Amino acid sequence: MFLLANNPALRHKKSFYEVIDMDMVFTGGIKSYLHLIVSVGIFFGAIGHFNEVLAGDESPRLSLAQAVVCETIRDLQPVNAGITFSIEHGKIMCFTRFAAITSETFILHRWYRRDELVSEKKLVLKPPQWSTYSSIQLRESDKGPWHVSIVDAKDQTITILRFSVTE
């Protein structure tokens, strides 16, 4: 560039390198500015996340992949899922599978017979995905409508499974 600037015959022409250098300075400035904006956003986002954790407001986001009531569990898979179960079977299970668990947490399986809470089971969930289940023993007096409420650590209902126990 020094040779071009000192040569009177070529002074009026810009070299390829001068044009590239100007473009690099211009785009480099924009890139630096965008990088700064993104960095500041990430920084304040991290601080917000940190404050939520300190305040106890952080709750893992749960992604329910499967929830069924079934007769039994075999190889961590529900067997004979349904909405009507015979009292003769003697036991039924609630199976839940979660995907994309961000940190260890728990859920509750709340078993209701005719809208009256009969049993509550606390079940741990661990990252990155987890399957778990609970069960109840059936008695002759357990015939009728049932439901299981699946509830997260903040006592928010994730889903409700309705079913009946018959003869």
N, C-alpha and C positions, 0 to 999 in steps of 0.2 A: 504494500500500500504506500509505503514511503516513496518508492520509485515513481509510482503513478502521480502522486501529489506534486512531486518536483519536476515532472516532465511537462512543459507547457503545451505540448501537442496533444497530450492525453488527459489534461486536467479536466476538460469538460465531460469526459466519458466516465461513467462509474464502472468499476470492475465487477466481475461476477462475485468476487470475494467480499467487496464492500456491500453489495446487495444482500448476500447471504448473512453477513454480519449484522446488518440492520434488521433483517427478519428474525434472526436469532435473538437479538436484544429485545425486539418487540414481543415475540412469542414467549421468550424466557420470562419477561416481566409479567405477562398474563398467567403463565404457568406458576410463577412464584406466588402471585396474588391468590390464585385458586388453591394452591397448596396451603397457604396460610389460612384461608377460609375453612377448608376441610379439616385442617389440624385443630383449629379453634373449636369447630363443631364436635369433633371427636373428644377433645379435652373436656368440654362442658357436658357432653353426654356421659362420659365416664364419671365425672363428679356427681351428676344427677343419679346415676346408678349406685355409686358409692353411698350417697346420702340415703337412698331408699333402703339399702342394706342395713346401714346404721340405725335407721329409724324403725326397722323391722317391717317395712312395707313390701319387701321383695317376696314375691311368691312365684314359684316356678310355673311357667306356662305349660299346661298339660294338654296333650293331644291324644284324645281317646280314640284308639284304633278299633277296638271291639269290646262289646259288653253284651253278655247273654246270661240267661238262667238255663241251667242244664242239669242232667242227672248225675254226671260224674266228670272228672278230669283225668285224661290219660295222656302222658307225654307232654304235659303243659298245654293241652288242647281240650276245649270243651267237647263233651260227647252227649248226643241227644238233646241239643238245645231246643227249647220250645216255649209255649205259653200256657200249656196245661200239663200238669204232672199228677200221677196217681199217688195216693196216700200209701199204697202198697210198696212203693219204691223205698220209703223210709228216710230218704235224705235228698236234698236238692242243693245246688251250688250256684253261686254267682261268680262268673269269670270276667275279669277285665284285663285288657291289654292296652298299654299306653306306649306311644312312640314319641320321640323327640323330647325326652325329659331333660331339663337343663340342670337340675340339682336335686339332691335327695329330698324327698318330701313324703307325705302320707295322704291317703284317702280314707274315707269311711264308707263301709257298706252298712246302710241302715235298713234292716228288714222290718217291714210292716205287714201285719195281718189285720184286714178290715180297718186300715188307717190308724192302727195302734202300734207304736214302736214295740217290737218284740226283742230285737237284738241289734247291737251295734258292734262292728268289727273294725278296728284300726289296722290298716295295711300299709306297709312301707313301699315306696317306689324309689328306684335308683336309676341314674342315667346309664346309658343313653336311652334304653327302652326297658320296659318291665311288664311282666304278666303276674297277676295275683288273683286269688279267689278266696271266698269264704263260703261256709255252708251252714245249714240248719238241719236238725233232726225233725222229722215229721211225726206228729201224733194224730190220733183219730180226731181230736178237736181242732186240728189245723186246716180242715177243709174250708174252702171259700176263696175270696179274692185276696191277693197279696201284691206287694210291690217292694222293690229294692231301690232306695235312693243312693246314688253314688255321689259323694260329696268331697270337695277338695279341702285343703288345710285351712282355708279361710271361711269354711262353712257355706260355700257356694255349691249349689246342686249342679253337677255335670250332666247327669241324665237320670231318668227313672225307668226301671224295667217292671212292667206289669205282667202278672201271670196268675193262674188259678191252681189250687190243689183240689183234686176230685177223688172219688172213690176208686 
